[in-house]
Structure formats: structure tokens, C-alpha cells
Amino acid sequence: MLYFAYGSNMDWERITDRDRAPSAQFLLRATLPDYKLAFARWSQKQQTGTADVVMCPGGIVWGVVFDIDPAEKLKLDAAEGVNSQAYRPEPVIVLAENDATRPLRVLTYVVCQKAEAHQPPASWYLNHIVKGAIRWELPAEYCAEIERIETL
């Protein structure tokens, strides 16, 4: 299963945790065109705003594509709160870095009920995103944008 991670699951230690997707294999960096990164959900359990992608003509969200054993999808669904309707799996088309002629149909997770206002992330949560963006060498300006997001 091809999975596009744009938020905290870009962090290698987080995605390969035994309760998420220990089989995850990094494939490539990719972009999700006409979307933007947002923090559109407040997690009561974790006490943080959580990442989402929302439609934004002309926008771009960087992330990474992992190949995950389909048998682990239920664990990833549970980690993303699919049963509690926090997130839902959503098929999207991403573009492989530097190759707009190579669209890939992948699965990602989006917030089910988006908050009207920005939900600031906790610093520990944002750190997962920053760590992943740096590890996978996403563009420096994109990493800097993420690092500038105000935290709780």
C-alpha cells in the first residue's frame, strides 16, 4: 500500500512504531498539489492541534511516500483515529519530486470535521513533523515554513 505522510508520520520513529506501520519503507519525496498544510483539528487526548491537508488552489504540500504492508492498514487506521472519526483515509494523487509526469495514487489521512480556526500544535507534535521533513530532506524553505508554525 502506498501511503503519503505529510504530518507527524513523516517522523521515521513514529511511522515505524509497532502500533503504526513497522513495515514502512521510504520510497520517495512527493508533493500534493492544490493543497496546504493546516492544523484543523484539536486532539483532546493528546492536547495538541493536529495536521491536516486542505484544498488550496496553487498550494503545495510536501511529504513522503512509504510502502506499507496492507495488513498494517488497520493499525495505522487505529493510530489515526479512524474509528473515532478523527481522520479518514483518503485516496489522493501526488507527484513524485522533480517528475510531474509521474502521478501516484496513494492513501493519506484527512481530518473528518475540520475546525474553523487554526488549532496550534504542541511543540512535541510539531517536532515530529520537523524531524521528518529534515530527515527526508524536504526543501529548505518548506522546512523553515514548518519550523515557523507557532506552537502552544
N, C-alpha and C positions, 0 to 999 in steps of 0.2 A: 504494500500500500504506500503510495506517495503522499507525504504529509508536509504541508507548508507551515513552518513555525515562524512567527513574526514577533512574538512576545517573550514571556519568561521561558517558554520551552526551547528557545534558541540556546539556552544555557545547557551545555553538554551534560553536566552532572544532573541537572533537573530532568531532562528528557530521558536519560538512560537509567533513572531511578527504577528500582524493581516494581514500583507501583504505577509506572507510566509506560515506558516503551524501551526496556533494556536491549531489545534487538536493533534499535535505531542505528542506521548507517547514514552518515552525511553523504549526500550526492552532489549538491551544487548550491550556489547562491542564486537567488531569483528575485524578481520584482513582481508585485501585484499592482498593475496599472489602474488608474482611476479610483484609487482608494487612499485613505490616510490613516495613520495610526492614531488611535484615540483611547481615552480611558473612560469608557462609557458604562461601567458597572462598579458598584460598591460591594465588596465581599464582606459580609458581616463576620463570617467565620475567620477570615484572615486579617480583617481590619485594614483593608487597602483598596484603592481603586485598581481595577484590573484592565489589561489591554484588550483592545478590540480593533477591528478594521471597519471603517465606514466609507460609503461611497463618497467620492470627491473627484469630479471631472478634472483631469490634468494632474491629479495627485499620484504619488507613488509610495508604496510600502516595500521596504527591503526585508528579506528574510532568507531562510534556508529550507531546502527540500531534503527531507530524510526519507529513506526507505525503511518502512516498519513492517514487521511480520503482521499480517492481517489478524492473526489470533490475538494480538495485543490491543486491538482496537477497543475492546470492552474496558480494559484497564485505563486506556487513555481517555475514553468517554467518561469514566468514573472520576478521574483526576480533574477533568474539565467541567464537572458538574452537569453532565447532560441529563441525568435523571432528575435533578432538582431544577432543571430548565435555566441554569445559569448561562450555559453555552449550548450551541447546537453545531453538529458537524455540517459543513457547507462545502460543496464542490466549487472550486474556482479555477480560473486559468491564470497561470503565472508564466512569466517569460524568463528563460534561463539568462543569466548575466551575459551581457555582450552578444546576445543572439536572439533578437526579436522575432526571428523566423522559426524559433523553436518553442512554441507554446506547449505547456504541460498542464494536463488536467490533474489537479491534486485536491486533497482534502485539507480543509483548515477548520478552525472553530471560530464562531462569531457569537457575540452576546445576543441572547434572546430578547431581553427587554432593556433597551438602551436608555440610560438616564439622560435627562435633558441637559444637564450641566456636566462639565468635566469633573471626574472623580479622582482627586490626586492620589497617586500611588505612594505607598510607604517606600522608604529608601531601600530596604532589603529587597522589595519586589522589583523596583526599577533596576537594582543592581543585577538581577538575573538577566534582564534584557540587555543591559550594557555589556555584561560579561560575554553573552552570546554574540552580540554584534562585533565585539573586539576579536573574540576567538575566530570567528568565521571571516574576519577581515572585510566587513561591510564598508562601504565608502566612508572615509574620514568625516565628511560633512554630515552624513546621516548619523554616525555615532555621536558626533558633537550635538546634534539636534536632540537625540535621546538623552544625553547627559544633562542638557539644559532643562529638562522637564522638572518642574517644581514638585518636590515630594512633601509628605506630611512632616 
